[in-house]
Amino acid sequence: MAVLDKATRQGQRNKRILRVVLLIAVTAALYFVLNYLGTSGIISAYYMQILTWVGINVIMGVSLNLINGITGQFSLGHAGFMAIGAYVSAYFTKMLGLPFPLALLAGGIGAGVGGLIVGIPTLRLKGDYLAIATLGFGEIIRVIIVNLEVVGGPRGIPGIPQYTNFLWVFGMAVFTIIFISNLGNSRHGRALIAIREDETAADTMGIDTTKFKITAFVIGSMFAGFAGGLYAHRLTYIDPSQFDFMKSIESLVIIVLGGLGSITGSVISAVVVTFLPEVLRFVQNYRMVIYSLLLILIMLYRQSGLMGRGEFTFEMFGLGDPRRKPMDKTERAKLSKKLEKEGDSKADAPVVLETKKLTKLFGGVQAAKDFDITLRKGELVGLIGPNGAGKTTIFNLLTGLAEPTSGHIFYSGSRIDGKMPYEITSIGIARTFQNIRLFNNLTVLENVKTAFHSKYKYPIYAAIMRMGLFRKTEDAVIDKAMGLLALFGLDGKAYEIASSLPYGAQRRLEIARALATGPKLLLLDEPAAGMNPQETKELQEMIYWLRDSFDLTILLIEHDMSLVMNLCERIVVLDYGMKIAEGLPDEIRHNKKVIEAYLGEEAC
């Protein structure tokens, strides 16, 4: 069943408690073993120092992976934020005499503020442009430090108190791993991963993509600042040259080698990148050449990194939460019946959406001009026209993916033109795409869970600490998602990767995901594209069922005229961005303008 009974939920709670106890026990045991080996001399002071650098590299790698791997934003300026943390914390301890914990916290906050200042303008960019911008900002930070006499300028800061020890580094590394891992496995993490997978689709799932990208950037920068504070108070001397471009590249190597998006991979890679050059000291003259060649070979034969996007999880040891089982036919029928509602009379139904003289120009190209449409509650309306007529542009305007050149859009009586896509989704408008835009590398279940983002909420601290509303909300999201998948016959494939589904199942999943946002108006962009006649017939029945069961108003773009004529109660026809006809299917079939522009004589 999708919903778990009391006994199963109690078993889940017991497993979660056991996982926490085991995590604490293993972490404590690892620390005490390593610390004992160091203090007893079994591991030399030199290698204990190397372990300290491993911990700092773990913090740098995991924090950068939040930005580059989990969120998919290509940043090359991580060393700049490490520099801010190092200088702020060193200034606080050496010159102001503050305790090390406060100085370390100040360094992290300073780096986070730096990340906010850098992130707001740069995260509007993508790909190579973002990489270049962050690289530039990293260099700007270094140059500013060079010219700040208050922190020694190019001479740096000598005589920093040596507060950093193995306990501090080990504790901060563990804290970083837990913090970012818990963040990644929450509604906030799903939003970040959705941005990485497909930012446009994430927008239409109710996710404020700009806010979440900046959040990831600030958190990643803050932890780089913590690493910088530990670095400064370990080395006792810092200068701007220690935080150059190559320091950022070192962090990038860690996450690429370990696997973009894998926290486990970042930890393993930090160990490899830190220890390997030391292990190769017996070939002093060639150690960096061998080191570089080994990295190249790994990337040639393991392009996704050591771990890919995989993680070590409790599920490997049978301690994970049980997977929800698919519903049987009886349970699915009960759930479907529960959704059935009596439809209103369409003529007397309230207006859901209305546009007035909606126009969109792309330079000199007229994609839509003076487009007017009125949709009433419960209607099923078709939007047709030749390729390039402006149909998808209309959908983009209605969902905020494009901004009107002129004209207005009203939803339930309120203007929505100018609103962001996530705002429009949250008030009740959802859509599918002409070319299916699933989060291909996520499971079927994760795709639908992501779409509940704006409906089921809890604060970020609850996600990190696994407290408050977190567990109750997450369990409710899984129950709702599995119930929705069951209605589309996809609950048996809930744990499969979305891209592995056959085409028809991917279409159903995209519709199920759109429904998870809780819409009142559903926009379907060519849902029958690529389907055979039997699949098209089943789609027609499903759209009727969707409209009646979920109390929806549906606007449909489709080129299959048989489907449109049999399914839609009213049809609007576009040509060159202008509405040329509107009426009942039979009226449209015999309209001369429509015949000339689109249908042709054989359709009559």
Sequence and secondary structure as in RCSB ss.txt:
>XXXX:A:sequence
MAVLDKATRQGQRNKRILRVVLLIAVTAALYFVLNYLGTSGIISAYYMQILTWVGINVIMGVSLNLINGITGQFS
LGHAGFMAIGAYVSAYFTKMLGLPFPLALLAGGIGAGVGGLIVGIPTLRLKGDYLAIATLGFGEIIRVIIVNLEV
VGGPRGIPGIPQYTNFLWVFGMAVFTIIFISNLGNSRHGRALIAIREDETAADTMGIDTTKFKITAFVIGSMFAG
FAGGLYAHRLTYIDPSQFDFMKSIESLVIIVLGGLGSITGSVISAVVVTFLPEVLRFVQNYRMVIYSLLLILIML
YRQSGLMGRGEFTFEMFGLGDPRRKPMDKTERAKLSKKLEKEGDSKADAPVVLETKKLTKLFGGVQAAKDFDITL
RKGELVGLIGPNGAGKTTIFNLLTGLAEPTSGHIFYSGSRIDGKMPYEITSIGIARTFQNIRLFNNLTVLENVKT
AFHSKYKYPIYAAIMRMGLFRKTEDAVIDKAMGLLALFGLDGKAYEIASSLPYGAQRRLEIARALATGPKLLLLD
EPAAGMNPQETKELQEMIYWLRDSFDLTILLIEHDMSLVMNLCERIVVLDYGMKIAEGLPDEIRHNKKVIEAYLG
EEAC
>XXXX:A:secstr
  S  HHHHHHHHHHHHHHHHHHHHHHHHHHHHHHHHHHTTSS HHHHHHHHHHHHHHHHHHHHHIIIIIS    
  HHHHHHHHHHHHHIIIIIT   HHHHHHHHHHHHHHHHHHHHHHHTTS HHHHHHHHHHHHHHHHHHHHT GG
GTGGG B        HHHHHHHHHHHHHHHHHHHTSHHHHHHHHHHH HHHHHTTT  HHHHHHHHHHHHHHHHH
HHHHHHHHHHS B GGGGSHHHHHHHHHHHHHH TT HHHHHHHHHHHHHHHHHGGGGTTTHHHHHHHHHHHHHH
H TT SSTT    GGGGT S        HHHHHHHHHHH      TTTS EEEEEEEEEEEETTEEEEEEEEEEE
ETT EEEEE STTSSHHHHHHHHTTSS  SEEEEEETTEE TT  HHHHHHHTEEE  SS    TTSBHHHHHHH
HTTTTS   HHHHHHT TTHHHHHHHHHHHHHHHHHHTT GGGTTSBGGGS HHHHHHHHHHHHHHT  SEEEEE
STTTT  HHHHHHHHHHHHHHHHHTT EEEEE S HHHHHHH SEEEEEETTEEEEEE HHHHHT HHHIIIII 
GGG 
